[in-house]
Amino acid sequence: MPTGSGRLIRTILAGAPAGTQDRLRRHHVRRGEVLVSAGAVLDAVHVVETGRFTAMRGGLRLADLGAEEVIGEISFLTGAPATADVIAARDSVVLTLDRAGYDAICAESPAVAQAVAADLAARLAATSRRVIDDPDPAPVRTVALVPVGGTDLPEGIAARLAAALERRRPTRLIEAAGFRAALDGADPEGPQAATWLNQAEAGTELVVFATGPGDDGFARAAIRQADRVILVARAGPVPPCNPAQDLAHQLLAPEALILALVHPDRRNRVSGTAAWLDALGVGTHHHLALRDEHDLERLARFLTGQAIGLVCSGGGAHGVAHVGVQKALAEAGIAPDIVGGTSVGSAMTGAFALGRAPEEVITLVQDIFVRRGAMKRLTWPRYGLLDHRLLDAALAEQYGEGDIEDLWLPYFAVAADLSDDCLRVIRRGPLWRAIRASSAIPGVLPAYFGPDGHMLVDGGVLDNMPFRVMHGLKQGPNVIVDVQKSRGGTFRVDYDSLPGRWRLIRQMLLPVLGRPPRAPGVISNVMRSLLVNQSERLRALRDTDLVIAPPVPPGAGFLAWDKSAALFASSVDFARARLTEAEAAGDPAFAALRASAGLGGKKIT
């Protein structure tokens, strides 16, 4: 019997008569096949010789089962129904002992039954520990590069990606010629091929398969082995699908499919990505410029769970502090791989995704909010307190008509969807419209209505600091910038002195009659209301999340855009000090950021 069988089988074999191993049958299980069905009472127990299985219940992943793991032992030994589906996540090979074989062994050697009973108690206790309480995505171990259409992969791209991955994890590149030579004429889709591929995976941390467009055995075997399939396409018209693409769509969920859209160089504007996403149905996409390694390195960080995220909260004019933090991060050598935010945070990260330098973003802010006064023009309050047309025109001019999916840097904005009563994560469509939807402060600006008819308002209604959205999009460290004004506080306001309509109008028109009390206005009250209970969400922070919360200068209200230069300067200084402090304290989030950025032992001070 091959090595690597589980303890249960070893327990059975330890006291069994000679020849018992012949009762174990070897099975080749194709990816996607169900080995165990929930609710079934099993009449066989299985040991994974090579490959991987996933235990699922109600669509949730409970456990990953690899070589040497036993499957179905509790149901087999107790007669209780299986509690989960067990599905092959690879082409796998299992060793199976059925009921008749087990009974025959026990009849020939009664000591086996006693040993199994003793072993079962320990296994029942261990089973609960094997279940994942709050599962993150399983680590990526295998990646298949599949060219789109009828062309081969761009020359050298597989080796360059493998080299980028090797700088982070031990990586092996497998191409068709090496695979066929290793099989020496054996069926590329048979159990010998599955065993060879699984052994290749076991010998390293990452495997990259470089396939071709044809309907060949290597491409099919690689796709069935892959945790992620990267569909590699040259920018341009979308070609018809090839057989390898079709197989990838059959076997993998959309979130395991990645589009890599290849460009000869880093052009200023990309266009047409929406057509690719509509045609291919992938979960994520990346733009790759072939003339440098920058984009391949970012893709490698996503694949290895080391992508750096930048999440920016809402907070009105206080959002200028996001720009200061970004400047400090750049000085420290930490560049985000994906950005996103709520309200003003979506606007600032949108500018970062466009490649704007911090000083350029400050100019953008001053143009929109100071020079144009985009948040100052009142209107008849039928749809909102402010005239939205100024803001819309300024956003369209400054951010352009380009789509989010055409950005070089992955981006998201969040809005509250009042049609579905849920948080809407916006990752497609015109960038400026996503920012407008995410910033539609209820009562202050009209709600945004998308092409689907859904009513969207400021994302801060549901999540003003959407780091959990970032957690769902990728693994790896994050910088979370919180510019929410300090909570609480009291006001020295005599409520009975608040004037009615006509008295307020007279006081505003004729200051000599006395100024109105210095109480928060409508916009300030709405903004403060959006931040109620936001602190509860901080409990979901992870060890790899570094929070930077620049203080707001006294007297800087939610609409104090004229103080943007001063707030930018103070936030740069604060962020520099915060990074230095995190480094000195050995903060695990900062250590993860530095590792992802490839800084090694280099200090930022």
Buried (B, 14 or more C-beta within 10 A) or exposed (E): BEEBBBBBBEBBBEBBEEEBBEBBEEBBBEBBBBBBEBEEEBEBBBBBBBBBBBBBEEEEBBBBBBBBBBBBBBBBBEEEEBBBBBBBBBBBBBBBBBEEBBEBBBEEBEEBBEBBEEBBEEBEEEEEEEBEEEEEEBBBBBBBBBBBBEBEBBEEBBEBBBBBBBEBBEBBBBBBEBBBEBBEEBEBBBBBBBBBBBEBBEEEBBBBBBBBBBEBBBBBBBBBBBBBBBBBBBBEEBBEBBEBBEBBBEBBEEEBBBBBBBBEEBEEEBEBBBEBBEBBEBBBBBBBBBEEBEBBBBBBBBBBBBBBBBBBBBBBBBBBBBBBBBBBBBBBEBBBBBBBBBBBBBBBBBBBBBEBBBEEBBBBBBBBBBEBEBBEEEBEEEEBBBBBEBBBBBBBBBBBEBBBBBBBBBBBBBBBBBBEEEBBBBBBBBBBBBBBBBBBBBBBBBBBEBEEEBBBBBBBBBBBBBBBBBBEBBBBBBBBBBBBBEEEEEEEEEEEEEBEEEEEEEBEEEEEEEEBBEBBEEBBEBBBEBBEEBEEBEEEBBEBBBBBBBBBBEEBBBBBBEBBEEBBBBBBEBBBEBBBEBBEEEBBBBBBBBBBBEBEEEEBE
